[in-house]
Amino acid sequence: MSDGFILVTKSKRSNKKSRKFKNINIVQQSSDDFNLDKAIKQLENIKFDLQTSDFCAKALIQLEEVINQQSVKEIICLGIGKISEDIIARHQLELIAIIKEKFQIESIKFYDPVFDQNDKLLLDSFKFEVLLENKEGKYRVEHPTIFYLPHCPKQITNNLLYSNWNFEELKNLILICNSFKSIKEATPERFLRPNAHFLLEISSFTKELEISNTFKFSDIFNDFSIHSFPSKTLPDQSSNFWTDQPKPNYSLEDLELVKA
Ligand SMILES: C[S@@+](CC[C@H](N)C(=O)[O-])C[C@H]1O[C@@H](n2cnc3c(N)ncnc32)[C@H](O)[C@@H]1O
């Protein structure tokens, strides 16, 4: 890898579905080596790779199916990682930048507690907004919004569902994040329930489109799905489903998210 990156380790994330593709070398760079121009150049190359990939073309078609029914004005991206140092985060950044461009979405905002000055500088160079407050995923939205949560802690997804837990608001969420189906398959309910109660409750009412992981590197977009909550599939507005739910209360041992 050029740009002063050095190989440090290999990804441990599983990717059962596409063994024929290579894992990307997970590379890191010290924050002292950060060079804005080089980073922008590398992002341009990544953008080209993505724009010319079948993976991206298909993902955009799938997203269009969901977006076309609503007018999306905002993207909020949580947990992308250190884009100033991490090649996986840079690929994930370019995918959402392509989505923003393609669907002419006005605003995009980022938050990750690991961001430092370099990450902010890089996002600023694209005029992307950096949020300052750690809301642990508790964003309440009043208009259709894409939440991009690439390999984000499941408690963040759960907090987001909890914060918009009513018939009127849930349909505003479009979540690009780890597949609900895969999460349910991979984790027994007794472990999942304390950390992802709302995810479990809504999963059978969710429209989930799996993004086929055919990109040349297999561990960047693995397990991604587009989740939406069309009104016609949701429980009735007057149902207890919307009221009889316990507030999230995670045990510290299982906590993957960084608390505020
Ligand atoms: C498993 S890493 C995923 C990083 C990268 N997107 C990837 O796929 O390799 C989870 C990310 O969630 C971030 N995170 C943890 N707590 C968070 C919070 N409260 N709000 C936003 N992001 C958070 C972490 O800092 C980390 O970057």
The ligand as a Tripos MOL2 file, in Angstrom:
@<TRIPOS>MOLECULE
LIG
   27    29     1     0     0
SMALL
NO_CHARGES

@<TRIPOS>ATOM
      1 C1        -16.3470   -2.2460   14.6570 C.3       1 LIG1
      2 S1        -15.9070   -0.5480   14.4810 S.3       1 LIG1
      3 C2        -16.3370   -0.2750   12.7800 C.3       1 LIG1
      4 C3        -15.3340    0.6060   12.1250 C.3       1 LIG1
      5 C4        -15.4390    0.6290   10.5860 C.3       1 LIG1
      6 N1        -16.6920    1.1780   10.1660 N.3       1 LIG1
      7 C5        -15.2300   -0.7680   10.0390 C.2       1 LIG1
      8 O1        -16.1550   -1.3330    9.4320 O.co2     1 LIG1
      9 O2        -14.1200   -1.2880   10.1950 O.co2     1 LIG1
     10 C6        -17.2000    0.2700   15.3830 C.3       1 LIG1
     11 C7        -17.0810    1.7730   15.3420 C.3       1 LIG1
     12 O3        -18.1550    2.3220   16.1210 O.3       1 LIG1
     13 C8        -17.6460    3.4710   16.7620 C.3       1 LIG1
     14 N2        -18.4860    3.8590   17.9110 N.ar      1 LIG1
     15 C9        -18.4570    3.3880   19.1750 C.ar      1 LIG1
     16 N3        -19.3040    4.0830   19.9670 N.ar      1 LIG1
     17 C10       -19.8920    5.0110   19.1750 C.ar      1 LIG1
     18 C11       -20.8460    6.0350   19.4090 C.ar      1 LIG1
     19 N4        -21.3380    6.2430   20.6350 N.pl3     1 LIG1
     20 N5        -21.2600    6.8040   18.3540 N.ar      1 LIG1
     21 C12       -20.7420    6.6160   17.1190 C.ar      1 LIG1
     22 N6        -19.8130    5.6580   16.8300 N.ar      1 LIG1
     23 C13       -19.3790    4.8650   17.8450 C.ar      1 LIG1
     24 C14       -16.2440    3.0570   17.1690 C.3       1 LIG1
     25 O4        -15.4150    4.1610   17.5160 O.3       1 LIG1
     26 C15       -15.7850    2.3240   15.9200 C.3       1 LIG1
     27 O5        -15.1750    3.1870   15.0020 O.3       1 LIG1
@<TRIPOS>BOND
     1     1     2 1
     2     2     3 1
     3     2    10 1
     4     3     4 1
     5     4     5 1
     6     5     6 1
     7     5     7 1
     8     7     8 2
     9     7     9 1
    10    10    11 1
    11    11    12 1
    12    11    26 1
    13    12    13 1
    14    13    14 1
    15    13    24 1
    16    14    15 ar
    17    14    23 ar
    18    15    16 ar
    19    16    17 ar
    20    17    18 ar
    21    17    23 ar
    22    18    19 1
    23    18    20 ar
    24    20    21 ar
    25    21    22 ar
    26    22    23 ar
    27    24    25 1
    28    24    26 1
    29    26    27 1
@<TRIPOS>SUBSTRUCTURE
     1 LIG1         1 GROUP 0 **** ****
